[in-house]
Amino acid sequence: EPWSVGTEVAAQARVPEPWSVGTEVAAQARVPEPWSVGTEVAAQARVPEPWSVGTEVAAKPRVPEPWSVKNQQA
């Protein structure tokens, strides 16, 4: 989906910090918690596709990596 491509959801999924609690990124952590239910990325969290692996989506945790700078890095 549009949100599953190049979004910061898959990125923050690797680092479930306090900011990820109750957010759409928390859902992407592949951990379907109560807060992840009902979010558009919650579906993504359950299906770790190739795009979530080493892509720009997994590049925006909070850690500005070389490949995250290339993107819109929030």
WOFENZI-V699363 format. One record per residue. RES is the residue in one letter. SS is DSSP state (2 for helix, 1 for strand, 0 for the rest). PSI is psi in degrees with one decimal (none if undefined). Layout:
BEGIN
RES|SS|PSI + RES|SS|PSI
END
This chain:
BEGIN
E|0|164.5 + P|2|-38.5 + W|2|-17.0 + S|2|-7.4 + V|0|114.6 + G|0|28.0 + T|0|162.8 + E|0|8.2 + V|2|-49.1 + A|2|-28.4 + A|2|-55.1 + Q|2|-10.1 + A|2|-32.4 + R|0|-21.1 + V|0|81.1 + P|0|85.3 + E|0|175.4 + P|2|-32.9 + W|2|-19.2 + S|2|-8.7 + V|0|118.9 + G|0|7.1 + T|0|165.7 + E|2|-18.1 + V|2|-32.0 + A|2|-34.7 + A|2|-39.3 + Q|2|-10.4 + A|0|5.1 + R|0|15.2 + V|0|91.3 + P|0|81.8 + E|0|173.1 + P|0|-34.3 + W|0|-20.2 + S|0|-13.6 + V|0|119.0 + G|0|-0.9 + T|0|150.0 + E|0|-25.3 + V|0|-12.2 + A|2|-33.6 + A|2|-37.3 + Q|2|-39.4 + A|2|-31.1 + R|2|-19.6 + V|0|84.3 + P|0|91.3 + E|0|171.1 + P|2|-29.4 + W|2|-21.3 + S|2|-4.6 + V|0|106.3 + G|0|20.5 + T|0|-177.3 + E|2|-19.6 + V|2|-39.8 + A|2|17.1 + A|2|-1.8 + K|0|53.2 + P|0|-53.4 + R|0|-5.4 + V|0|102.6 + P|0|89.0 + E|0|168.5 + P|2|-37.5 + W|2|-16.3 + S|2|-29.2 + V|2|-32.7 + K|0|-27.3 + N|0|-166.9 + Q|0|0.3 + Q|0|103.5 + A|0|none
END
